[in-house]
Amino acid sequence: MRILDRYIIKSVLSIFFACLMTFFSLYIVIDVFANLENILKHKVELVILIQYYLSFLPLIFVQVSPIAALLSTLYTFANLNRSNEIIAMRSSGLSIQYITKTVITFGIIVSVFIFWINDKFVPQSNVLTEKIRAQMDAGDKELQEKEREEVTNLSMYGLKNRLFFVGKFSLAKGKMENIVILEHDEKQNIIKKIVANKGIYQDGLWRFYQCITYNFDENGQIRQEPQYLLEEIMSIPESPREFLSQRQRPDFMTIAQLDDYIWKLSKSGATAVIRNLKVDLYQRFTVPFTSVIIILLGIPFALRMKKRATGLSSLGISIMMGFLYYVLSAVSIALGKVGVFSPLLAASFSHMVALLLSFYLISHLP
C-alpha cells in the first residue's frame, strides 16, 4: 500500500469507527431512557439488559455503517481540500479515480462484511432479542393486548413436515381464516395441499370448514379428484399459542432458509406473500452494498469542500442525497410489494439510480 493510500485510509478508518461507537452509544442510551419505566417496573436484571443490548449490536452495525462510511468519506476529503492537498494531487497528475479508489475499496470491503454479518448473525440476533424482550415483558398488559390482536399473513412450519399459511389469525378466539396447508415428504416434495375457509380450535381439536384436499404424486401432479368437505376435524397437534410462537418471519431466517421457505411456499397459491418474500430475499443481496453506493454519492460533494461556505453547503447536499436515496429505496420496495415493480427491480432500483447519478457527478468534477 502506497503512502497516499495509507494516509487516506487511516483518516477514513478513525472517523468510521468513531461514528460507529457514537451511534452504538446513542442508540443504547436513547432506548434505555425510552424503556426505563418498563425496566424498573419489571425489575429487569442487569445481566438480561446487557444480553439484550449486545444482541442488538449486529443489527445496529448493519443499519448505521453506511452513514458512518459517508461521514468518514466527507470528513477525510474535506480535510484534504482545506489543506489544498487535493489540488496538489491533481497537479501531480493524479486522477479523481486514483484519489478516491482507496475510499471506494474500503466501501466495498465494508459492504461485503455487512453482507456476511446480515446473513450469519442478524437472524440469530433477532431471535435472541425477541426471546429476551419476551422475558422482560412477561406479565405486561401491553403484551396481553397484543395477543388479543388479529395477525395477518401468518406462516409457520408444523409437525409432520407441514407448512401452514393463514390469512388471518386470532389467538384470543382460537380462530384462523383463509388457510392453506402443505404437507411434504422426507425429500421435501409436496404430497398434499389442504385449502379451508376457516378453522376453529375447540376442545383441543381443530375443526376446519369448507375444505378442499388435493393429493399429489411424486412428480407434483394432482393424483385424483380434489375432495371437498363442509366440515373436517384435522389431526393438527399445534395449539393456537404454538401457531403464534412458531410463525416464520423473514428477519429470523438466513438467505438459504428464506430461499428454501419461498420454494416450499411456491405451491400454496399465496402470490402476494411469495412476492413480498422475494423482495425481502433480493434485499438481502442489495442492501449490504448501500455503503459503497452512498460513498460514491458523497465523493462529488466531498471533493468540493474547500471553503467553509462551500463545505457546509456540500455537506448538507450530500447528506440530503443520502436521505433521498433511502426514501427512493423505501418507495421502490413498497412498489415491489404491491406488485408494481418486480421483486428484483424493487430491491435494486434505488441502487441503479444512485450509481448512474454518482457516475455522472464524478465525471463532471473539474
C-alpha positions as CSV (number, residue, x, y, z in Angstrom):
1,M,0.0,0.0,0.0
2,R,1.4,3.4,-1.0
3,I,1.9,6.3,1.4
4,L,-1.1,8.2,0.0
5,D,-3.4,5.2,0.3
6,R,-2.3,4.7,4.0
7,Y,-2.8,8.4,4.7
8,I,-6.3,8.4,3.3
9,I,-7.4,5.0,4.8
10,K,-6.1,6.0,8.3
11,S,-8.3,9.0,8.3
12,V,-11.3,7.1,7.0
13,L,-11.0,4.3,9.5
14,S,-10.6,6.5,12.5
15,I,-13.7,8.5,11.6
16,F,-15.7,5.4,10.7
17,F,-15.1,3.7,14.0
18,A,-15.7,6.9,15.9
19,C,-19.0,7.2,14.2
20,L,-19.9,3.6,14.9
21,M,-19.1,4.0,18.6
22,T,-21.1,7.2,18.8
23,F,-24.2,5.6,17.1
24,F,-24.0,2.5,19.3
25,S,-23.9,4.6,22.4
26,L,-26.7,7.0,21.3
27,Y,-28.9,4.0,20.4
28,I,-28.4,2.3,23.7
29,V,-28.8,5.4,25.8
30,I,-32.0,6.5,24.0
31,D,-33.5,3.1,24.1
32,V,-32.8,2.7,27.9
33,F,-34.4,6.0,28.7
34,A,-37.4,5.2,26.4
35,N,-38.0,1.9,28.2
36,L,-36.8,2.9,31.7
37,E,-40.3,2.7,33.1
38,N,-40.8,-0.9,32.0
39,I,-37.3,-1.9,33.1
40,L,-37.9,-0.5,36.6
41,K,-41.4,-1.9,36.8
42,H,-40.4,-5.5,35.9
43,K,-37.1,-5.2,37.8
44,V,-35.1,-6.4,34.8
45,E,-31.7,-7.8,35.9
46,L,-28.5,-6.2,34.7
47,V,-27.4,-9.4,33.0
48,I,-30.5,-9.6,30.9
49,L,-30.2,-5.9,29.9
50,I,-26.6,-6.5,28.8
51,Q,-27.6,-9.6,26.8
52,Y,-30.4,-7.6,25.2
53,Y,-28.3,-4.7,24.0
54,L,-25.4,-7.0,23.0
55,S,-27.9,-8.9,20.8
56,F,-28.7,-5.6,19.1
57,L,-25.2,-4.8,18.0
58,P,-25.2,-6.8,14.7
59,L,-28.4,-5.1,13.6
60,I,-27.2,-1.6,14.6
61,F,-23.9,-2.2,12.8
62,V,-25.7,-3.1,9.6
63,Q,-28.0,-0.1,9.8
64,V,-25.5,2.6,10.7
65,S,-22.4,1.5,8.8
66,P,-23.5,3.2,5.5
67,I,-24.0,6.6,7.3
68,A,-20.7,6.1,9.1
69,A,-19.0,5.4,5.8
70,L,-20.5,8.5,4.2
71,L,-19.4,10.8,7.1
72,S,-15.9,9.4,7.2
73,T,-15.6,10.0,3.4
74,L,-16.9,13.5,3.7
75,Y,-14.6,14.4,6.6
76,T,-11.5,12.9,5.1
77,F,-11.8,14.7,1.7
78,A,-12.9,17.9,3.4
79,N,-9.7,18.0,5.4
80,L,-7.6,17.2,2.3
81,N,-9.4,20.0,0.4
82,R,-8.9,22.6,3.2
83,S,-5.1,22.0,3.2
84,N,-5.1,22.1,-0.6
85,E,-3.8,18.5,-0.7
86,I,-6.4,17.6,-3.4
87,I,-5.1,20.4,-5.6
88,A,-1.6,19.1,-5.1
89,M,-2.6,15.6,-6.0
90,R,-4.4,16.8,-9.2
91,S,-1.4,19.0,-10.1
92,S,0.9,16.0,-9.9
93,G,-1.3,14.2,-12.5
94,L,-3.4,12.0,-10.2
95,S,-6.9,11.4,-11.5
96,I,-10.1,11.6,-9.4
97,Q,-10.4,7.8,-9.8
98,Y,-7.0,7.2,-8.4
99,I,-7.5,9.6,-5.4
100,T,-10.8,8.0,-4.5
101,K,-10.0,4.3,-5.2
102,T,-8.9,3.7,-1.6
103,V,-12.2,5.0,-0.2
104,I,-14.2,3.1,-2.8
105,T,-12.3,-0.1,-1.9
106,F,-13.0,0.5,1.7
107,G,-16.7,0.8,0.9
108,I,-16.7,-2.5,-1.0
109,I,-15.0,-4.3,1.9
110,V,-17.5,-2.8,4.4
111,S,-20.3,-3.9,2.1
112,V,-19.0,-7.5,1.9
113,F,-18.6,-7.5,5.7
114,I,-22.2,-6.2,6.2
115,F,-23.4,-8.9,3.8
116,W,-21.7,-11.6,6.0
117,I,-23.0,-10.1,9.3
118,N,-26.5,-9.6,7.9
119,D,-26.8,-13.3,6.8
120,K,-24.9,-15.1,9.6
121,F,-25.5,-13.1,12.7
122,V,-28.5,-10.7,12.3
123,P,-31.2,-13.5,12.1
124,Q,-29.8,-15.2,15.2
125,S,-29.6,-11.8,16.9
126,N,-33.3,-11.1,16.1
127,V,-34.4,-14.4,17.5
128,L,-32.4,-13.8,20.7
129,T,-33.7,-10.2,21.0
130,E,-37.2,-11.4,20.7
131,K,-36.8,-14.0,23.4
132,I,-35.1,-11.6,25.8
133,R,-37.8,-9.0,25.1
134,A,-40.5,-11.6,25.9
135,Q,-38.8,-12.3,29.3
136,M,-38.7,-8.5,30.0
137,D,-42.3,-8.1,29.1
138,A,-43.6,-11.1,30.9
139,G,-46.9,-10.3,32.5
140,D,-47.1,-6.9,30.8
141,K,-50.6,-5.7,29.9
142,E,-49.4,-4.4,26.6
143,L,-48.2,-7.9,25.7
144,Q,-51.5,-9.4,26.6
145,E,-53.3,-6.8,24.5
146,K,-51.0,-7.8,21.6
147,E,-52.1,-11.4,22.0
148,R,-55.7,-10.4,21.6
149,E,-55.0,-8.6,18.3
150,E,-55.5,-10.4,15.0
151,V,-52.4,-11.4,13.0
152,T,-52.5,-11.3,9.2
153,N,-50.4,-13.4,6.8
154,L,-49.2,-15.9,9.4
155,S,-47.0,-18.7,8.3
156,M,-45.2,-21.5,10.2
157,Y,-43.6,-24.9,10.0
158,G,-45.5,-27.5,11.9
159,L,-45.1,-31.2,12.9
160,K,-45.5,-33.9,10.3
161,N,-43.5,-31.8,7.9
162,R,-46.4,-29.3,7.3
163,L,-46.2,-25.8,6.2
164,F,-49.1,-23.5,7.2
165,F,-50.2,-20.3,5.7
166,V,-53.1,-18.4,7.4
167,G,-54.6,-15.2,6.0
168,K,-56.0,-14.0,9.4
169,F,-55.3,-15.5,12.8
170,S,-56.8,-14.7,16.3
171,L,-55.2,-16.2,19.3
172,A,-57.9,-15.0,21.7
173,K,-60.7,-16.5,19.6
174,G,-58.7,-19.6,18.6
175,K,-59.7,-19.0,15.0
176,M,-58.0,-18.7,11.7
177,E,-59.2,-17.9,8.2
178,N,-58.1,-18.4,4.6
179,I,-56.0,-21.4,5.4
180,V,-53.5,-23.3,3.2
181,I,-51.7,-26.4,4.5
182,L,-48.9,-28.0,2.5
183,E,-47.6,-31.5,3.5
184,H,-44.2,-32.6,2.3
185,D,-42.4,-36.0,2.3
186,E,-38.9,-36.6,3.6
187,K,-37.4,-35.2,0.4
188,Q,-39.5,-32.0,0.8
189,N,-41.7,-32.9,-2.2
190,I,-45.3,-31.8,-1.7
191,I,-47.8,-34.7,-1.2
192,K,-50.9,-32.9,-0.1
193,K,-52.5,-29.5,-0.2
194,I,-55.4,-28.5,2.0
195,V,-57.4,-25.3,1.5
196,A,-60.0,-24.2,4.0
197,N,-62.2,-21.2,4.5
198,K,-61.7,-21.1,8.3
199,G,-60.6,-23.2,11.3
200,I,-61.7,-23.1,14.9
201,Y,-59.9,-24.6,17.9
202,Q,-62.3,-26.3,20.3
203,D,-61.7,-29.0,23.0
204,G,-58.1,-29.5,21.9
205,L,-59.1,-30.1,18.2
206,W,-59.0,-28.1,15.0
207,R,-62.3,-28.0,13.1
208,F,-61.9,-26.8,9.5
209,Y,-64.8,-25.6,7.4
210,Q,-65.3,-25.7,3.6
211,C,-62.1,-27.8,3.0
212,I,-60.7,-28.9,-0.3
213,T,-57.9,-31.5,-0.2
214,Y,-55.5,-32.1,-3.2
215,N,-53.2,-35.2,-3.3
216,F,-50.0,-35.1,-5.4
217,D,-47.8,-37.8,-6.9
218,E,-44.0,-37.9,-6.9
219,N,-44.0,-35.6,-10.0
220,G,-46.0,-32.9,-8.3
221,Q,-49.2,-33.7,-10.3
222,I,-52.7,-34.0,-8.8
223,R,-53.2,-37.7,-8.3
224,Q,-57.0,-37.8,-8.1
225,E,-60.1,-35.6,-7.9
226,P,-60.0,-33.0,-5.1
227,Q,-62.0,-33.9,-2.1
228,Y,-64.5,-31.3,-0.7
229,L,-65.9,-31.4,2.8
230,L,-68.1,-28.9,4.6
231,E,-66.5,-29.7,8.0
232,E,-63.5,-31.7,8.9
233,I,-61.6,-32.4,12.1
234,M,-57.9,-32.2,11.4
235,S,-55.2,-34.0,13.4
236,I,-53.1,-31.0,14.0
237,P,-51.2,-31.1,17.3
238,E,-50.3,-27.4,17.4
239,S,-52.4,-25.2,19.7
240,P,-53.2,-21.6,18.8
241,R,-50.5,-20.3,21.0
242,E,-47.9,-22.6,19.3
243,F,-49.0,-21.2,16.0
244,L,-48.2,-17.7,17.1
245,S,-44.9,-18.6,18.8
246,Q,-43.6,-20.7,15.8
247,R,-44.6,-18.3,13.0
248,Q,-42.0,-17.8,10.3
249,R,-40.5,-14.3,10.0
250,P,-38.1,-13.4,7.2
251,D,-35.9,-11.4,9.6
252,F,-35.3,-14.6,11.6
253,M,-34.0,-16.5,8.5
254,T,-30.7,-16.7,6.7
255,I,-30.7,-16.3,2.9
256,A,-30.6,-20.1,2.4
257,Q,-33.5,-20.6,4.8
258,L,-35.6,-17.8,3.2
259,D,-34.9,-19.2,-0.3
260,D,-36.0,-22.7,0.8
261,Y,-39.0,-21.2,2.5
262,I,-40.1,-19.5,-0.7
263,W,-39.7,-22.7,-2.6
264,K,-41.8,-24.6,-0.2
265,L,-44.5,-21.9,-0.3
266,S,-44.5,-21.6,-4.1
267,K,-47.4,-24.1,-4.5
268,S,-49.5,-22.6,-1.8
269,G,-51.2,-20.1,-4.2
270,A,-50.3,-17.2,-1.8
271,T,-48.9,-15.0,-4.6
272,A,-48.8,-11.8,-2.5
273,V,-46.9,-13.4,0.3
274,I,-44.4,-15.0,-2.1
275,R,-43.9,-11.7,-3.9
276,N,-43.2,-10.0,-0.5
277,L,-40.8,-12.7,0.5
278,K,-38.9,-12.5,-2.8
279,V,-38.5,-8.7,-2.3
280,D,-37.0,-9.5,1.2
281,L,-34.7,-12.1,-0.3
282,Y,-33.3,-9.8,-3.0
283,Q,-32.9,-7.1,-0.5
284,R,-30.5,-9.4,1.4
285,F,-28.2,-9.1,-1.6
286,T,-28.6,-5.4,-2.4
287,V,-28.9,-3.7,1.0
288,P,-25.3,-4.6,2.2
289,F,-23.9,-2.6,-0.8
290,T,-25.5,0.6,0.4
291,S,-22.2,1.6,1.9
292,V,-20.3,1.7,-1.4
293,I,-23.3,3.3,-3.1
294,I,-23.6,6.1,-0.6
295,I,-19.8,6.7,-0.6
296,L,-20.0,7.1,-4.4
297,L,-22.8,9.6,-3.9
298,G,-20.8,11.5,-1.4
299,I,-17.5,11.8,-3.3
300,P,-18.5,14.5,-5.8
301,F,-19.6,16.8,-2.9
302,A,-16.7,15.9,-0.6
303,L,-14.2,16.9,-3.2
304,R,-15.8,20.4,-3.4
305,M,-15.4,21.1,0.3
306,K,-12.7,23.7,0.1
307,K,-14.0,27.0,1.6
308,R,-16.2,27.0,4.7
309,A,-19.4,28.2,3.0
310,T,-18.9,25.7,0.1
311,G,-18.0,23.0,2.5
312,L,-21.2,23.4,4.6
313,S,-23.4,23.5,1.5
314,S,-21.7,20.5,0.0
315,L,-22.0,18.6,3.3
316,G,-25.7,19.5,3.5
317,I,-26.4,18.4,-0.1
318,S,-24.5,15.2,0.3
319,I,-26.5,14.3,3.4
320,M,-29.7,15.2,1.7
321,M,-28.7,13.0,-1.3
322,G,-28.2,10.1,1.2
323,F,-31.6,10.8,2.7
324,L,-33.3,10.9,-0.7
325,Y,-31.5,7.6,-1.6
326,Y,-33.2,6.0,1.5
327,V,-36.5,7.5,0.5
328,L,-36.2,6.2,-3.0
329,S,-35.3,2.7,-1.7
330,A,-38.3,2.7,0.6
331,V,-40.6,3.7,-2.2
332,S,-39.3,1.1,-4.6
333,I,-39.6,-1.6,-2.0
334,A,-43.2,-0.6,-1.4
335,L,-43.9,-0.7,-5.1
336,G,-42.4,-4.1,-5.3
337,K,-44.6,-5.5,-2.5
338,V,-47.8,-4.2,-4.1
339,G,-46.8,-5.7,-7.5
340,V,-45.9,-2.5,-9.5
341,F,-42.2,-3.5,-9.7
342,S,-40.8,-7.0,-10.0
343,P,-39.1,-8.2,-6.8
344,L,-35.6,-7.9,-8.3
345,L,-36.3,-4.4,-9.7
346,A,-37.7,-3.2,-6.4
347,A,-34.6,-4.3,-4.5
348,S,-32.1,-2.9,-6.9
349,F,-33.9,0.2,-8.4
350,S,-32.5,2.8,-5.9
351,H,-29.0,1.3,-6.3
352,M,-29.1,1.7,-10.1
353,V,-30.4,5.3,-9.9
354,A,-27.8,6.2,-7.3
355,L,-25.0,4.6,-9.3
356,L,-25.9,6.4,-12.5
357,L,-26.2,9.7,-10.7
358,S,-22.9,9.3,-8.8
359,F,-21.0,8.3,-12.0
360,Y,-22.5,11.4,-13.8
361,L,-21.5,13.8,-10.9
362,I,-18.0,12.3,-10.6
363,S,-17.4,12.6,-14.4
364,H,-18.3,16.3,-14.3
365,L,-15.9,17.1,-11.5
366,P,-13.3,19.8,-12.5
